[in-house]
Amino acid sequence: MPTDTTPEQNSKYAWSTILRAAPPKRPATDRIQDFHEIYSDYDQEVARQQASRCIQCPSPLCMQGCPLSNRIPEWLALAAEGKFLEAAALSRSTSNMPEICSRVCPQERLCEGACILNAKGEPVAIGSVERFINDFAFDMGDVAACAAPPNGWRVAVVGSGPGGIACADELSREGTAVTIFESHMIPGGLLVNGIPAFKLEKQVVNRRIENLTRQGVVLKLGVRVGWDISLADLRREFDAVFLGIGALKPKPLDIPGDKASGIADALPFLIQKNVSSPLVNIPPIEVAGSRVAVLGGGDTAMDCLRTALRAGASEAVCLYRRDLANMPGSRKEYLNAIEEGAKFEFLTNPVEILARADGSVESVRCVRMELGEPDASGRRKPRPVAGSEFIVPADFIIVAYGFEPIPFPPGSDLAQIETDAWGGIAVDKSQMTSISGVFAGGDSVRGPSLVVHAVRDARSAAGGILRYLQAGRDGARVEGPAQV
């Protein structure tokens, strides 16, 4: 592989002589006809050029902006030299799924948002280079996956989403026998069910799961822990348990008219449109020819808008109570939605669903909002403007107000686990719950958040599990509740 670089790429001022380049993107008129990924990888020369824009800060802010503290400048330097396999290996040393995080992370709020070059121009295209080097490594067959020498421990992982995958990966690479229990018949959790294929192709998730199985991880699909098998059963069979069960209960619409026909929650809509499999048993949700209103302003709302357009909606409009600056959704996904024909009504709060005589949705009565003082999250709190009500015509409504933890089944021993005020699982600094040997991480602990946060929790939990098991082997097993 060539390692020579042009004079411009050798210069610490490459950032000023080489413009930031976005990866190739399919035209909006083409991409709304299918669910394939809209971006493709750089070619090798462009990848090297873009990586060379990093000025190798002595105290890299990008690493501070990354929840995983990825060694970004180091693998950018390797990529700039054309050492793509070495760069990918380094990125995998701190991330269990860099080829996935590079596709779905909002880099503008994380590593790229922290890049020092923002003060003078465009940041380094960290996410796109990360995607290129890791796809390159997979294509070259350089992502090794084989069973490690067994360490004698057995761990149950509940859930096969990003947290479950990352925890199983960390543990299995240390020789732990890991079994993943997944309630659905298709593994991948929200990576498959909740993130549309135009952002993350299913094959990308499948090859990561295939790597796990080559490492010796066992998948048990269609098993609902708490219903089909108890926590006590798992604790008898395994030395430790990790709960990566997510937070999938949709927040309710809870306004007058919310029982009209033609209203769907975001996740069933996304699953039904994005997962083509007889194993997914969700009634058809048809929006072809309809005016669709999506309520909410996060990434899930962006996904619903773009999915509705691909499903034939005549119009897809987002109704969001704050302004663009305070919208939590990724700016990249917002711009992609705009390109594909989505519309946005900011500072707009739905207050009633109006129905036709047959009970179907006809429109949404809304009120204009204005922004007051910042709330606890730092975003300015919206408040209604008196006398500002107006009507938004709509034939179908998708509610994307976010998610909450799914309550444990009544009488289940899972209900013994302590939870916090919002219903999330309470954990200590090692991610251990109030039950000794039972760990948790991801959305079920912190609330709906980013894939990279679930990965970080899972890596922390894996370390906590190994320390817990080693303490038991050394005769110092911790018993009783964890200190939460």
Secondary structure, DSSP 8 states (H G I E B T S, - for coil): ------HHHHSTTHHHHS------B--HHHHTTS-S-SB----HHHHHHHHHT----SS-HHHHHSTT---HHHHHHHHHTT-HHHHHHHHHTT-S-HHHHHHHS-GGGTHHHH-GGGGTS----HHHHHHHHHHHHHHTT----------S-EEEEE--SHHHHHHHHHHHTTT-EEEEEESSSSSSTHHHHTS-TTTS-HHHHHHHHHHHHHTT-EEEES--BTTTB-HHHHHHH-SEEEE-----EE----STTTTSBSEEEHHHHHHHHH---TT--------TT-EEEEE--SHHHHHHHHHHHHTT-SEEEEE-SS-GGG--S-HHHHHHHHHTT-EEE-SEEEEEEEE-TTSBEEEEEEEEEEEEEE-TTSSEEEEE-TT--EEEE-SEEEE---EE-----TT-GGGGS-B-TTS-B---TTSB-SSTTEEE-THHHH-S--HHHHHHHHHHHHHHHHHHHHHHHTT----S----
